[in-house]
Amino acid sequence: MAIDRGHGNELNIKLAGFAPGAEVTVSVYTDTSASGGPAGQKSVSVKDDGTCEFGAFPMDAHGAYWVVADGVRSNSYQWAGK
């Protein structure tokens, strides 16, 4: 699983190795949040090859962002703005 910058200030999320056809809950986290909890969540359907790629979760402030998909954590992406 990996994330990088997508369109504008949105994260591009690439899932791989999940069960084909599974519904996966993806949560985004950031070190810019005082709560420490997820800053957003989205459920996605995994394709027949075990992958899913989508854009979501606008980055609102400079800092580190990462996602957790059914317990699997991605790399961190450092957002520095435009």
C-alpha positions, 0 to 999 in steps of 0.5 A, spaced: 500 500 500 502 506 498 500 514 498 502 520 494 500 526 492 494 526 487 490 532 484 491 538 487 491 537 495 488 530 495 492 524 496 492 518 491 491 511 495 494 505 492 492 498 495 494 492 493 494 485 496 487 485 499 482 479 498 478 480 491 472 483 492 473 485 499 470 492 502 476 495 505 475 501 510 480 506 509 482 511 514 486 517 514 491 520 519 495 526 520 500 529 525 496 536 524 490 533 528 490 534 535 485 529 536 490 523 534 484 520 531 482 519 523 481 525 520 476 521 515 474 515 512 472 511 506 469 504 504 472 502 497 471 495 493 477 491 491 478 489 484 478 482 482 486 483 482 486 485 489 488 492 488 484 499 488 486 506 487 483 512 488 483 519 490 481 522 497 482 526 503 484 533 502 490 535 506 488 541 509 494 543 513 502 542 512 504 536 515 505 528 515 499 524 512 498 516 512 492 511 511 490 505 515 486 500 511 483 494 515 489 495 519 495 495 514 498 502 515 501 506 509 507 510 508 507 517 510 506 523 505 509 530 507 505 535 505 508 542 504 503 546 500 502 547 493 
